[in-house]
Amino acid sequence: MTRLRPLALAALLALAALPAASAQVETVLPGYWEYKIKGFGVTLDTEYWCVRDDQIDKFFNGPCNRHHTCTYPTRVVGGGKARFAGYWENDEGKRANVEAAGDYAPKRFILRTKATRGTNGVPIPAMTLDAKWLGETCKPGAKTPK
């Protein structure tokens, strides 16, 4: 049996005493959000969202809209960078492959999307989702993630 040197043993004991790292990745804050959808050099739509703590995953982890069911098998989030890859499907079963990537902080995220329609891969114009946190208190009429 090899004997550990005193310095190595002290280092191992110090590491063991540290609290375990949290498995939860910090993303964005719950609260009141302004969510702009931009494309063709202009803002196409502005929505206001009221997001509870238990809704952050649905709100942040994969862009979607009310007309589609969105599935993202690939979700890579950490260190202020996010990347999602998956597909959107409408009520008729038509799919578009979607990728979104960008930067995030607790009070802001910007995701750039690219997509192709169906099996023929027809490109869909790129969009940018630009969201900023407005505060803890939501205003009446704000949407909520479902």
VOGU-3710 file (C-alpha; in Angstrom, 3 decimals, decimal comma):
1> mtrlrplala> 0,000/0,000/0,000  1,398/3,378/-1,000  1,449/6,026/1,677  0,030/9,432/0,805  2,233/12,372/1,457  0,884/14,737/4,127  0,279/17,587/1,619  -1,632/15,323/-0,790  -3,720/13,940/2,075  -4,523/17,469/3,281
11> allalaalpa> -5,614/18,452/-0,261  -7,897/15,418/-0,551  -9,486/16,162/2,817  -10,034/19,806/1,843  -11,748/18,754/-1,412  -13,963/16,292/0,426  -15,094/19,060/2,778  -16,299/21,316/-0,047  -20,062/21,405/-0,701  -21,162/19,379/-3,706
21> asaqvetvlp> -21,580/21,395/-6,883  -25,170/22,063/-7,811  -26,463/20,081/-10,772  -28,764/22,952/-11,689  -27,380/25,294/-14,335  -28,144/28,950/-13,726  -30,206/30,273/-16,610  -32,598/33,196/-16,375  -34,608/34,751/-13,562  -38,305/34,271/-12,982
31> gyweykikgf> -40,408/37,410/-13,307  -41,693/39,786/-15,963  -40,047/39,527/-19,410  -40,221/41,432/-22,679  -39,713/38,977/-25,558  -39,061/40,378/-29,039  -39,085/38,315/-32,205  -36,925/39,960/-34,842  -36,434/39,148/-38,494  -35,842/40,890/-41,804
41> gvtldteywc> -34,137/43,718/-39,881  -37,238/44,665/-37,866  -39,117/43,642/-34,725  -41,925/41,362/-35,897  -43,624/40,821/-32,562  -43,242/41,850/-28,924  -44,706/39,705/-26,170  -44,725/40,115/-22,410  -44,323/37,031/-20,260  -44,846/36,342/-16,578
51> vrddqidkff> -42,587/33,428/-15,659  -42,669/31,634/-12,313  -39,602/29,824/-10,996  -41,074/26,430/-11,951  -41,660/27,673/-15,547  -38,100/28,787/-16,365  -37,265/25,538/-18,163  -40,280/25,822/-20,443  -39,698/29,540/-21,096  -35,944/29,494/-21,718
61> ngpcnrhhtc> -34,918/26,021/-22,877  -36,085/25,982/-26,465  -37,864/28,664/-28,430  -41,395/27,935/-29,580  -44,617/29,691/-30,512  -48,284/29,085/-29,876  -48,838/27,453/-33,293  -46,422/24,540/-32,863  -45,360/21,733/-30,597  -41,612/22,151/-30,141
71> typtrvvggg> -39,212/19,334/-29,318  -35,522/19,870/-28,573  -33,572/16,643/-28,039  -30,379/18,725/-27,974  -30,135/21,285/-25,167  -26,719/22,581/-24,190  -26,784/25,373/-21,604  -23,918/26,650/-19,490  -21,394/29,384/-19,055  -23,619/32,038/-20,614
81> karfagywen> -24,041/30,105/-23,885  -27,083/28,137/-25,035  -27,706/25,867/-28,028  -30,857/23,972/-28,914  -31,573/21,646/-31,836  -34,844/19,917/-32,621  -38,049/20,450/-34,548  -41,342/22,282/-34,565  -44,504/20,457/-35,614  -47,856/22,021/-36,481
91> degkranvea> -51,356/20,558/-36,047  -51,152/19,007/-39,537  -47,982/17,081/-38,642  -45,690/19,233/-40,798  -42,238/19,664/-39,319  -39,454/22,210/-39,470  -35,983/21,411/-38,183  -34,885/24,214/-35,868  -31,586/25,264/-34,309  -31,171/28,156/-31,888
101> agdyapkrfi> -27,991/29,416/-30,284  -26,887/32,470/-28,410  -25,905/34,095/-25,174  -27,756/34,396/-21,892  -27,477/36,028/-18,502  -29,970/36,038/-15,627  -31,718/39,165/-17,006  -31,215/38,851/-20,771  -30,944/36,317/-23,544  -30,544/36,540/-27,287
111> lrtkatrgtn> -31,013/33,442/-29,412  -30,515/33,346/-33,164  -32,507/30,696/-34,990  -32,167/28,902/-38,282  -34,642/26,411/-39,624  -35,471/24,247/-42,613  -38,909/23,083/-43,614  -39,829/19,457/-44,133  -37,799/16,726/-45,753  -36,750/18,903/-48,697
121> gvpipamtld> -34,821/21,267/-46,409  -36,276/24,548/-47,689  -34,686/27,299/-45,552  -36,939/29,369/-43,325  -35,783/32,962/-42,754  -33,579/33,363/-39,677  -35,087/35,006/-36,620  -33,643/36,451/-33,433  -35,327/36,091/-30,064  -34,296/38,987/-27,838
131> akwlgetckp> -35,618/38,820/-24,285  -34,966/41,099/-21,350  -36,075/40,869/-17,741  -38,219/43,816/-16,648  -38,596/42,985/-12,970  -40,016/40,683/-10,335  -43,587/41,960/-10,560  -45,673/41,012/-13,595  -48,229/43,279/-15,208  -51,761/42,140/-16,052
141> gaktpk> -52,163/40,499/-19,453  -48,698/38,899/-19,563  -48,486/35,424/-21,094  -47,397/32,430/-19,055  -45,502/29,339/-20,259  -47,711/26,297/-20,602
//
